[in-house]
Amino acid sequence: MYLDCAYIFGVLIALAGLYVWLFYDKKVDATVFLTLVILVTIMSFVAAISVGQFEKSILKQNDYDDDSEFDL
């Protein structure tokens, strides 16, 4: 669930950047905003991937602990 939320957040930020890039007044420089959009999108995907890896490691650890309890 958390992964889906982070991916959706990243996609929505990227779509906002695309909207600004396409429809923003060309006389005003939007480079800083577009740079922030790119950075935040990358950071949200990195966060989603790291949360997924952390979740897998926690689930593996819990499975291992559950198995060791029943070996008695």
C-alpha positions in Angstrom: 0.0 0.0 0.0 2.8 2.4 0.9 4.6 1.6 -2.4 1.5 2.4 -4.4 1.1 5.7 -2.7 4.7 6.7 -3.3 4.5 5.7 -7.0 1.2 7.6 -7.5 2.7 10.7 -5.7 5.7 10.6 -8.0 3.6 10.3 -11.1 1.3 13.1 -10.1 4.3 15.4 -9.5 5.7 14.4 -12.9 2.3 15.2 -14.5 2.3 18.6 -12.8 5.7 19.3 -14.2 4.6 18.2 -17.7 1.6 20.5 -17.4 3.8 23.5 -16.4 6.3 22.7 -19.2 3.5 22.6 -21.9 1.2 25.3 -20.8 3.2 27.8 -18.8 4.0 31.2 -20.3 7.2 30.8 -22.4 8.5 34.3 -21.5 8.8 33.3 -17.8 11.6 30.8 -17.0 10.2 27.7 -15.2 13.6 25.9 -15.1 13.8 25.9 -11.3 10.3 24.5 -10.9 11.0 21.7 -13.4 14.2 20.9 -11.8 12.5 20.5 -8.4 9.8 18.3 -10.1 12.5 16.0 -11.5 14.3 15.8 -8.1 11.1 15.1 -6.1 9.9 12.5 -8.5 13.3 10.7 -8.3 13.3 11.0 -4.5 9.7 9.5 -4.3 10.7 6.5 -6.4 13.9 6.0 -4.4 11.8 6.2 -1.2 9.3 3.7 -2.5 12.0 1.2 -3.5 13.8 1.5 -0.2 10.5 1.0 1.8 9.8 -2.1 -0.3 13.2 -3.5 0.4 12.9 -2.7 4.1 9.4 -4.3 4.2 10.8 -7.5 2.5 13.6 -7.7 5.1 11.2 -7.3 8.0 8.8 -9.9 6.6 11.8 -12.3 6.1 12.9 -11.7 9.7 9.4 -12.3 11.1 9.0 -15.5 9.1 12.4 -16.7 10.4 11.5 -15.9 14.0 8.1 -17.6 13.7 9.7 -20.8 12.3 12.3 -20.8 15.1 9.6 -20.6 17.8 7.9 -23.8 16.5 11.2 -25.8 16.5 11.0 -26.4 20.2 
